[in-house]
Amino acid sequence: MFAEDVILEITRAAQGLGIEPAALLAVADVESAGIAFAAIGGRREPLIRFEAHYFDRRLSEKNRALAREKGLAAPVAGAIANPKTQSARWRMLEQAAAIDAKAAYESVSWGLGQVMGAHWAWLGYASVDALVAEARSGVAGQARLMALYIDKAGLAPSLRSHNWPTFARGYNGPAYAQNGYDLKIAAAYNSYAKGELSTPVGPSLLRKGSKGEALADLQRSLTALGYPLAADGVFGPATARAVKRFQADHSLAADGIAGPKTLAALQTALASHGRAWDLWSKLTGWLARLFGRD
């Protein structure tokens, strides 16, 4: 399972897609085994996978011969095994980039969602370097990249409806069932949806006695959703009652504690609330124009 800061960023990306955070968390968890970074030369870098057959087809004849000689390229997928450690994969990428940097970066799957660099133009990035910069910018960048790919590939509806086989086919390929990809996604989703996370810390766990701006944000969110509170930044009895009401209304355990699952549900509810308000605003504007009113 991911650390709380990673869960928060993936939750924000899920909100942008209009899907349950647990669904996007499940995808990221399966793709990256619940790990957001690798320590490479004293730096935090995204997880990568180097695909030698991608590299092979992107090289000039001269560079292809050199790359094959160095064991960095092959015409058939899987002919060159991916190193087991991230440090070895980054060394492999560095060697490949010395031959052809653009081809090398395009031949890597990047970050939480393991998105191929070769998709940079299709995803709307100015260059493969821009995609790589997004992945290397931090958890938020990795989450944005993953969400962008899912949206562009038309896979968000299958996540919303929990159609795991359809999502798996689109994200993992037609052979997804051979490694049980859909079953892994379903299992990870169930874990996150049930709140089976690591022990929450900091502002990811708000309860009686909590104080501060994170709590004021919680109070403002509850107010926006119809559970009015003063945003005083103090978790008192009124806030506890509002949290319990929200939890009960959203089929959560009504314990009055705003943990990761409750906060994720709040994010999803706020996203839905925002879309509904936008739709209502458009509708009333259209009616006003229709009847000639300001």
C-alpha positions as CSV (number, residue, x, y, z in Angstrom):
1,M,0.0,0.0,0.0
2,F,1.1,3.6,-0.7
3,A,2.1,6.2,1.9
4,E,-0.5,8.8,2.8
5,D,1.0,11.6,0.7
6,V,0.9,9.3,-2.4
7,I,-2.7,8.4,-1.7
8,L,-3.6,12.1,-1.5
9,E,-2.1,12.9,-4.9
10,I,-3.7,9.9,-6.6
11,T,-7.0,10.9,-4.9
12,R,-6.7,14.4,-6.5
13,A,-6.0,12.9,-9.9
14,A,-9.0,10.6,-9.5
15,Q,-11.2,13.6,-8.6
16,G,-10.1,15.2,-11.9
17,L,-11.3,12.1,-13.8
18,G,-14.5,11.9,-11.8
19,I,-13.8,8.4,-10.6
20,E,-13.5,6.8,-7.1
21,P,-10.0,7.3,-5.7
22,A,-10.0,3.6,-4.8
23,A,-10.2,2.7,-8.5
24,L,-7.2,4.8,-9.5
25,L,-5.3,3.7,-6.4
26,A,-5.9,0.1,-7.5
27,V,-4.4,0.7,-10.9
28,A,-1.3,2.5,-9.5
29,D,-0.9,-0.2,-6.9
30,V,-0.9,-3.0,-9.4
31,E,1.4,-1.2,-11.8
32,S,4.0,-0.1,-9.2
33,A,3.5,-2.6,-6.3
34,G,2.5,0.2,-4.0
35,I,5.9,2.0,-4.4
36,A,6.1,5.6,-5.8
37,F,9.8,6.2,-5.9
38,A,13.2,4.5,-6.2
39,A,16.4,5.9,-4.7
40,I,18.8,6.5,-7.6
41,G,22.1,8.2,-6.9
42,G,20.7,9.9,-3.9
43,R,17.7,11.2,-5.8
44,R,14.0,10.1,-5.7
45,E,13.1,8.9,-9.2
46,P,9.9,7.3,-10.6
47,L,9.9,3.6,-11.2
48,I,10.7,2.7,-14.8
49,R,10.8,-0.3,-17.1
50,F,13.0,-0.3,-20.1
51,E,11.7,-2.0,-23.2
52,A,14.5,-3.1,-25.5
53,H,12.2,-4.0,-28.4
54,Y,10.8,-0.4,-28.4
55,F,14.3,0.9,-28.4
56,D,15.3,-1.4,-31.3
57,R,12.6,-0.1,-33.7
58,R,13.4,3.6,-33.0
59,L,17.0,3.6,-33.9
60,S,19.0,4.3,-37.0
61,E,20.7,1.3,-38.6
62,K,24.1,2.3,-37.2
63,N,22.8,3.0,-33.7
64,R,20.7,-0.2,-33.8
65,A,23.8,-2.3,-34.4
66,L,25.6,-0.6,-31.6
67,A,22.7,-1.0,-29.2
68,R,22.3,-4.7,-30.0
69,E,26.0,-5.2,-29.5
70,K,25.7,-3.6,-26.0
71,G,22.7,-5.8,-25.1
72,L,20.3,-2.8,-25.1
73,A,18.1,-3.5,-28.1
74,A,16.5,-6.6,-29.7
75,P,13.8,-7.0,-32.4
76,V,11.6,-9.3,-30.2
77,A,9.9,-8.4,-27.0
78,G,11.4,-10.1,-24.0
79,A,14.6,-11.1,-25.7
80,I,16.5,-8.9,-23.4
81,A,15.3,-9.3,-19.8
82,N,14.5,-6.2,-17.8
83,P,16.9,-5.8,-14.8
84,K,15.2,-6.7,-11.5
85,T,16.4,-3.6,-9.6
86,Q,15.5,0.0,-10.4
87,S,19.1,1.1,-10.1
88,A,20.0,-1.4,-12.8
89,R,17.1,-0.2,-15.0
90,W,18.2,3.4,-14.6
91,R,21.8,2.4,-15.6
92,M,20.4,0.7,-18.6
93,L,18.4,3.8,-19.5
94,E,21.5,5.9,-19.1
95,Q,23.5,3.7,-21.5
96,A,20.7,3.7,-24.0
97,A,20.3,7.5,-23.8
98,A,24.0,7.8,-24.6
99,I,23.2,6.2,-28.0
100,D,19.9,8.0,-28.7
101,A,18.2,9.9,-25.8
102,K,14.9,10.5,-27.5
103,A,14.6,6.8,-28.5
104,A,15.6,5.7,-25.1
105,Y,13.1,7.9,-23.2
106,E,10.4,6.8,-25.6
107,S,11.2,3.1,-24.8
108,V,10.6,3.4,-21.0
109,S,7.3,3.1,-19.1
110,W,7.2,5.8,-16.5
111,G,6.0,6.1,-12.9
112,L,2.9,5.0,-11.0
113,G,0.9,4.1,-14.1
114,Q,3.9,2.8,-16.1
115,V,3.0,5.0,-19.1
116,M,5.2,4.5,-22.1
117,G,7.3,7.5,-23.2
118,A,6.4,6.8,-26.8
119,H,2.9,8.1,-26.2
120,W,4.1,11.7,-25.6
121,A,2.7,13.2,-28.7
122,W,-0.6,11.4,-28.5
123,L,-1.0,12.6,-24.9
124,G,-0.4,16.2,-25.9
125,Y,3.2,16.7,-24.6
126,A,5.5,19.0,-26.6
127,S,8.2,16.4,-26.5
128,V,9.2,13.1,-24.8
129,D,11.4,15.2,-22.5
130,A,8.2,17.0,-21.3
131,L,6.5,13.7,-20.5
132,V,9.6,12.6,-18.7
133,A,9.8,15.8,-16.7
134,E,6.2,15.3,-15.6
135,A,7.0,11.8,-14.4
136,R,10.1,13.0,-12.6
137,S,8.5,16.1,-11.0
138,G,7.0,14.1,-8.1
139,V,4.0,12.0,-7.1
140,A,1.5,14.6,-8.4
141,G,3.2,14.5,-11.9
142,Q,3.1,10.8,-12.0
143,A,-0.5,10.7,-11.0
144,R,-1.4,13.3,-13.7
145,L,0.4,11.3,-16.3
146,M,-1.4,8.1,-15.4
147,A,-4.8,9.9,-15.3
148,L,-4.1,11.6,-18.6
149,Y,-3.4,8.3,-20.3
150,I,-6.6,6.7,-18.8
151,D,-8.7,9.6,-20.0
152,K,-7.1,9.7,-23.4
153,A,-7.5,6.0,-23.9
154,G,-11.2,6.2,-23.0
155,L,-10.8,3.9,-20.0
156,A,-12.3,6.1,-17.3
157,P,-15.8,4.7,-17.9
158,S,-14.7,1.2,-17.2
159,L,-13.1,2.3,-14.0
160,R,-16.2,4.1,-12.9
161,S,-18.4,1.0,-13.6
162,H,-15.8,-1.4,-12.1
163,N,-15.6,-3.3,-15.4
164,W,-12.2,-4.6,-14.6
165,P,-11.8,-7.0,-17.6
166,T,-12.6,-4.1,-20.0
167,F,-10.2,-1.8,-18.3
168,A,-7.5,-4.5,-18.1
169,R,-7.8,-5.2,-21.9
170,G,-7.4,-1.5,-22.7
171,Y,-4.6,-0.8,-20.2
172,N,-2.6,-4.1,-20.1
173,G,-3.4,-5.5,-23.5
174,P,-5.4,-8.4,-24.9
175,A,-3.4,-11.0,-23.0
176,Y,-4.3,-9.5,-19.6
177,A,-6.1,-12.6,-18.4
178,Q,-2.9,-14.7,-18.6
179,N,-1.4,-12.9,-15.6
180,G,-4.8,-12.2,-13.9
181,Y,-4.4,-8.4,-14.3
182,D,-8.1,-7.8,-14.0
183,L,-8.3,-9.9,-10.8
184,K,-5.3,-8.0,-9.3
185,I,-7.0,-4.7,-10.0
186,A,-10.3,-6.0,-8.4
187,A,-8.4,-7.2,-5.3
188,A,-6.5,-3.9,-5.0
189,Y,-9.7,-1.9,-5.4
190,N,-11.5,-3.9,-2.7
191,S,-8.6,-3.3,-0.3
192,Y,-8.6,0.5,-0.9
193,A,-12.4,0.7,-0.9
194,K,-12.5,-1.0,2.5
195,G,-9.9,1.4,3.9
196,E,-7.2,-1.3,4.4
197,L,-4.4,1.3,4.4
198,S,-1.3,1.9,6.4
199,T,-1.9,3.8,9.7
200,P,-2.8,7.4,8.8
201,V,-0.6,10.2,10.0
202,G,-0.8,14.0,10.1
203,P,-3.7,15.8,8.4
204,S,-4.9,12.5,6.8
205,L,-6.5,11.6,10.1
206,L,-8.8,14.3,11.6
207,R,-10.8,13.6,14.8
208,K,-11.8,15.3,18.0
209,G,-9.0,17.5,19.3
210,S,-7.6,18.1,15.8
211,K,-6.9,21.7,14.9
212,G,-5.5,23.7,12.0
213,E,-6.0,24.6,8.4
214,A,-6.5,21.0,7.2
215,L,-9.4,20.8,9.6
216,A,-10.8,24.1,8.4
217,D,-10.7,22.7,4.8
218,L,-12.6,19.7,6.0
219,Q,-15.3,22.0,7.6
220,R,-15.6,24.0,4.4
221,S,-15.9,20.9,2.3
222,L,-18.7,19.5,4.6
223,T,-20.5,22.9,4.4
224,A,-20.3,22.9,0.6
225,L,-21.9,19.4,0.6
226,G,-24.8,20.4,2.8
227,Y,-23.4,19.8,6.3
228,P,-23.0,23.4,7.5
229,L,-20.2,24.2,9.9
230,A,-18.2,27.1,11.1
231,A,-14.7,26.8,9.5
232,D,-12.9,27.5,12.8
233,G,-10.3,24.9,12.4
234,V,-11.3,23.1,15.7
235,F,-12.7,19.6,15.7
236,G,-15.5,19.8,18.2
237,P,-18.8,18.1,18.7
238,A,-20.5,19.9,15.8
239,T,-17.8,18.7,13.4
240,A,-17.9,15.2,14.7
241,R,-21.7,15.1,14.1
242,A,-21.3,16.5,10.6
243,V,-18.6,13.9,9.8
244,K,-20.8,11.1,11.1
245,R,-23.8,12.3,9.0
246,F,-21.6,12.4,5.9
247,Q,-20.2,9.0,6.6
248,A,-23.7,7.5,7.2
249,D,-25.0,9.1,4.0
250,H,-22.1,7.6,2.0
251,S,-22.2,4.1,3.5
252,L,-19.1,4.5,5.5
253,A,-18.5,3.5,9.1
254,A,-20.0,6.4,11.1
255,D,-17.2,6.8,13.6
256,G,-16.8,10.6,13.4
257,I,-13.1,10.2,12.3
258,A,-12.1,11.7,9.0
259,G,-9.5,9.2,7.8
260,P,-8.3,8.4,4.3
261,K,-11.5,6.6,3.2
262,T,-13.7,9.5,4.4
263,L,-11.4,12.1,3.0
264,A,-11.4,10.3,-0.4
265,A,-15.2,10.1,-0.3
266,L,-15.3,13.8,0.4
267,Q,-13.1,14.5,-2.7
268,T,-15.3,12.3,-4.9
269,A,-18.5,14.0,-3.5
270,L,-17.0,17.5,-4.1
271,A,-16.1,16.5,-7.7
272,S,-19.7,15.3,-8.3
273,H,-21.1,18.4,-6.6
274,G,-19.0,20.7,-8.8
275,R,-20.1,18.9,-12.0
276,A,-23.7,19.1,-10.9
277,W,-23.4,22.8,-10.2
278,D,-21.7,23.5,-13.6
279,L,-24.6,21.6,-15.3
280,W,-27.2,23.6,-13.3
281,S,-25.5,26.9,-14.2
282,K,-25.4,26.0,-17.9
283,L,-29.1,25.0,-17.8
284,T,-30.2,28.1,-16.0
285,G,-28.2,30.2,-18.4
286,W,-29.7,28.5,-21.4
287,L,-33.3,29.0,-20.0
288,A,-32.5,32.7,-19.4
289,R,-31.4,33.1,-23.0
290,L,-34.4,31.1,-24.2
291,F,-36.9,33.4,-22.4
292,G,-35.0,36.6,-23.0
293,R,-33.9,37.2,-19.5
294,D,-30.6,38.5,-18.1
